[in-house]
Amino acid sequence: MSGENRPVNVRILEKEYRVACPDDEREGLMASAEYLNRKMKEIRDTGKVVGVDRIAVMAALNITHELLQQTSVRQEYQRSMSSRIRALQEKIELALNKGRQLEL
């Protein structure tokens, strides 16, 4: 975090919260609050979960699950790219070695 902390008002499930936030992170905070509000409304509107605390916990679990899935996808992509890069490096080394042998 950088910049001066200033209070920002966010609204989640019709309740307003005041949060200290650096100016350069305000946009991210607002987007996060909007996302959380949307997720909590989705849970509340199903009618299966009662109470703001329970709705908040369910939203936190759902968001955490989404985050972990995305982290897993990203890690798999990184492993795949690392493997491809290694294969390309080996091909380049083979080609360079063949070129050196032809020069001799």
C-alpha positions as CSV (number, residue, x, y, z in Angstrom):
1,M,0.0,0.0,0.0
2,S,1.2,3.5,-0.8
3,G,-0.2,7.0,-0.6
4,E,-2.1,8.7,2.2
5,N,-4.9,6.7,3.9
6,R,-8.3,8.4,3.5
7,P,-11.7,7.2,4.5
8,V,-13.8,5.6,1.8
9,N,-17.5,4.7,2.2
10,V,-18.6,1.3,0.8
11,R,-22.1,-0.1,0.9
12,I,-22.6,-3.8,1.4
13,L,-26.1,-5.3,1.8
14,E,-27.6,-1.9,2.4
15,K,-25.1,-1.1,5.2
16,E,-22.4,1.5,4.9
17,Y,-18.9,0.9,6.0
18,R,-16.1,3.5,6.3
19,V,-12.7,2.0,5.3
20,A,-9.3,3.7,5.4
21,C,-7.6,3.3,2.0
22,P,-4.7,4.9,0.1
23,D,-5.9,7.1,-2.8
24,D,-4.1,4.9,-5.3
25,E,-6.0,1.8,-4.1
26,R,-9.5,3.3,-3.9
27,E,-10.6,2.0,-7.2
28,G,-9.6,-1.5,-6.3
29,L,-11.4,-1.2,-2.9
30,M,-14.6,0.0,-4.6
31,A,-14.5,-2.9,-7.1
32,S,-13.9,-5.4,-4.3
33,A,-16.8,-4.0,-2.3
34,E,-19.1,-4.1,-5.3
35,Y,-18.1,-7.7,-6.0
36,L,-18.6,-8.7,-2.3
37,N,-21.9,-6.9,-2.3
38,R,-23.1,-8.7,-5.4
39,K,-22.0,-12.1,-4.0
40,M,-23.7,-11.5,-0.7
41,K,-26.9,-10.4,-2.4
42,E,-26.8,-13.6,-4.6
43,I,-26.6,-15.7,-1.4
44,R,-29.2,-13.7,0.4
45,D,-31.6,-13.9,-2.5
46,T,-31.6,-17.7,-2.6
47,G,-33.3,-17.6,0.7
48,K,-31.3,-20.6,1.9
49,V,-29.0,-18.7,4.2
50,V,-30.3,-16.4,6.9
51,G,-28.4,-13.8,8.8
52,V,-25.8,-11.3,7.6
53,D,-23.0,-13.2,9.4
54,R,-23.8,-16.5,7.7
55,I,-24.2,-14.7,4.4
56,A,-20.8,-13.1,4.8
57,V,-19.2,-16.4,5.7
58,M,-20.8,-18.2,2.7
59,A,-19.6,-15.3,0.4
60,A,-16.1,-15.5,1.9
61,L,-16.0,-19.3,1.3
62,N,-17.3,-18.9,-2.3
63,I,-14.8,-16.1,-3.1
64,T,-12.0,-18.1,-1.6
65,H,-12.9,-21.1,-3.6
66,E,-12.9,-19.0,-6.8
67,L,-9.5,-17.6,-5.8
68,L,-8.0,-21.0,-5.2
69,Q,-9.4,-22.4,-8.5
70,Q,-7.9,-19.5,-10.4
71,T,-4.6,-20.0,-8.5
72,S,-4.6,-23.6,-9.5
73,V,-5.3,-22.8,-13.1
74,R,-2.5,-20.2,-13.1
75,Q,-0.1,-22.6,-11.6
76,E,-0.9,-25.3,-14.1
77,Y,-0.5,-22.8,-16.9
78,Q,2.9,-21.7,-15.5
79,R,4.0,-25.4,-15.3
80,S,2.9,-26.0,-18.9
81,M,4.7,-22.8,-20.1
82,S,7.8,-23.8,-18.3
83,S,7.8,-27.2,-19.9
84,R,7.3,-25.7,-23.3
85,I,10.1,-23.3,-22.8
86,R,12.4,-26.0,-21.7
87,A,11.5,-28.1,-24.8
88,L,12.2,-25.1,-27.0
89,Q,15.5,-24.4,-25.3
90,E,16.6,-28.0,-25.9
91,K,15.6,-27.7,-29.6
92,I,17.6,-24.5,-29.9
93,E,20.6,-26.0,-28.2
94,L,20.4,-29.0,-30.5
95,A,20.2,-26.8,-33.6
96,L,23.1,-24.7,-32.4
97,N,25.2,-27.8,-31.7
98,K,24.4,-29.1,-35.2
99,G,25.4,-25.8,-36.6
100,R,28.7,-25.8,-34.7
101,Q,29.4,-29.4,-35.9
102,L,28.8,-28.3,-39.5
103,E,31.3,-25.5,-39.1
104,L,34.0,-27.9,-37.9
